[in-house]
Amino acid sequence: MTLINSFDLDYLTKQIQHYGPQALTDRELLFCVCCSAFPKRTASKITGEFFDQYEDLEQMQYLTNTEIRALLPTEQKAWFFEVLGEFANRYEKRPALALGTVYSSRKIGEYMTKMYGAAKQELLVGIYLDTKNQVMLQKNLFKGTLNSATVHPREIFREAVKCSAARFMVVHNHPSGNVTPSKNDLALTKRLVSCGEMLGITLLDHIIVGDSSYLSMREEEIIA
């Protein structure tokens, strides 16, 4: 049985940081995942035993709970792969904002309501678009109390300049569920419009999401 060297985790972490997880082999990927719940030596043993019996990770979806639990060294964590499988199923069903696609304010609002409507803290997300209004980048920019002291246009436009965006939207949530713009929301929108005019990067919309609804400042004609 071939084991992954338990000292390889640092190397694999660097590989992920430089090239992304897609650069890992199936064996390396399983080893990294197992390291989140088991000591490195145990993770190495589980990985070796799996690949002694199966060719690739795709076969894991066909295993019974009994076969999966047989790979694990202790009943204490017999739930590990079951939880991992459930996580994979939910992740697969997540709403996705695909890069290179054109979206309306309504589509963005609906998507962001699903993503962040139930969040307990305020979040501000930037969505950057090219000249054809195709999404180039989605990035979480701020977290916490969003006011003029914490949200500076400089940080928002920095990302726009980095990806050579022609236009952008900002989206933030109201944990209260009430999507009515606050004075701070309106002031921020006015600053972003003004800065965008100077830089030639247009603010298309500022969308506020609640737990089940959203408000588009473009649709409400707050942004002309």
N, C-alpha and C positions, 0 to 999 in steps of 0.2 A: 504494500500500500504506500502510495506516494503522499507525503505530507508537505504542506507549504511551510517553509521555515517561519517559525513564530516571530522572528526578528524582521520579517519583511513588511510589517504593517506600516512602519514609517516611510519606507520606500514607496509603497502603494499610495499612501496619503499624498506624497509629493507628486506622483504620477497623476492623481486625480486633480490636484491643484493646477498642474501645468497643462494637462491634456483633456481633463474631464473624465467622468466615470465610463464614458463610452470606449475609452482606450483600454479598459481592463478586460481580461479574458473572463469567461464564465466562472472559472475556478477562483480567480482573484476576487471577483465580485462577491461570490458566495462567502469567501473567507472574510472580507470586509464587513459584510452584513452580520455574520455570526459573531464577529468581535464586539458588536454592540450589546450582546447579551451574555457572552461567555469569555473566559480567559483566552488569550491567544493560542495556547497549546490545545485547549479544547476545541476552539474554532477550527484550528488546523486539522484536528482529528475528524470532526464532522465533515469538513470539506473533502478530505481524502476518502472517507467512507462513501460519501455521496457519489463521487466520480469514479470510484471502483465499480459502482453498480449501474450508473447512468451516464449517457453521453453528454448531455447539456442541460441547462437550467429549464428549458422548455418542458422537459419531461416531469418537472416537479408538479405541474398542474394536474397530472394524471395519477399522482400517488394518493393512496388512501391515508386517512389519519393514522392508522396502525403502522403503515410503512414509513410515514414521516417521523412518528414518535420513536421508531426503531433506530433512527439516525441520531437521536439525542441521548446524551449520557445520563440524564437524571429526570425523573418525573417532575421535579420541582419546576422545570422550565419546559415541560412537554407541550405547553401552549405556544411556544415561540414561533414555529412555522405557520401555525394556524392564524396567529395574529398578523404575521407578515403577509400571508395570503389575503386576509381581509383588508389589510392596508393597501395592497396592490389593486384589489378590486375597486376600492373606493377612489384611489388615485386615478385609475383608468377612466372612471366616470366623471372626473372633475371637469368643470367648464373650462374651456381653453380659449385664450385670446391669441389667435395664430398670427405670427409675424407675416408681413407681406399681404395682409388682407385689409380691405376697406370696411369700416364699421360706422354705423350711424350712432348718434348720441343715445338713441333708444337701446341699441344693442349693447353699447358700452355700459349704460346705466343698469340694464338687466343683468349683465355679466358681473359687474362690480357689486350689485346687491347680493348676488349669490355668494360672491367671494368674501365680502367684508361687512355685509349688513349686520351680522351677529357679533362682530368684534366688540370687545369691551373697552378698548382704547381707541382713540382717534388715530387714523392713519391717513397719510396723503400720498397718493400714487401719481406719478407722471406717465403719460402715454405720448410717445413721440412719433410723428408721422412725416412721410416724405412729401414731395410736391403733388403726388397722386392720392394723398390721404391714406396711404398704406402704412400700417403699424410697423415701426422700426424697432421700438424698444418700449417695454413696460418696466417701470422701476419704482419700488417703495422708497419714498424720499424722506418722510418724517413720521415719527410715532410719538404719541403723547398729546399734551394740550397744544392745539394748533392756534397760535396767535402771531401777531407781528414780531414778537420777541423770538419765537422759535422757527418760524417759516420765513426764510429770506428768498426773494426772487433769484438771487445770485446762484443758490444751490439748484434751483429748478432749471435755470437757463444754462448752467454749466453742462448738464446732461444733454440738453438740446444742441449745444455747440459741439460736444464730443461726438455725437452721432450725425451731425450735419442735418438736423431736422428742419423742415420748413414750417411745420405747425406742431402744436401740441395741445393736449387736454390735461387737466388736473382733476382728480377725483378724490374726495375724502368722505369719510363716514361720520354720522352722528350717532353715537351709542344710545342716545335717548330714543332713537327711532323717528324723531321729528326732523323732516328734511327742509324745513324753512331756513333760509340763509340767515346767519347771524350778522351783526355789524362787522365782525372780524372777517367773515367769509366775503362780504361785499367789498370790504377794503382791500383784501388780498386780490380779489378778482380785478379791481380797478388798477392796482399796481402792476399786475401781470399783463394786462392789456397795454398799459403805458410802456412798460419795459419792452414788450414784444414789438411795439411799433418802432421803437428806437433801434432794435436789433434786427428787425425784419423777420421775426419769428412769431407767427400769429397764434394767439390763444383761441382755439376753436370753441372750447367749452370748459366750464367748471361744473362738475356734476357732484351733487351731494347724495349719498345713499343712506337709507335707514334699514331697518330689519326686513321690510317687505316692499319698499318703494324707493324711488329716486326723484331728484329734481335736477333738470338740466337748465342752467342759466341761459344757454342759447335758445332753448325752446321757450323759456319764459321771457325772452327778449331783454334780459338783464345785460347780456352781451349782444350788441347790435350786429 
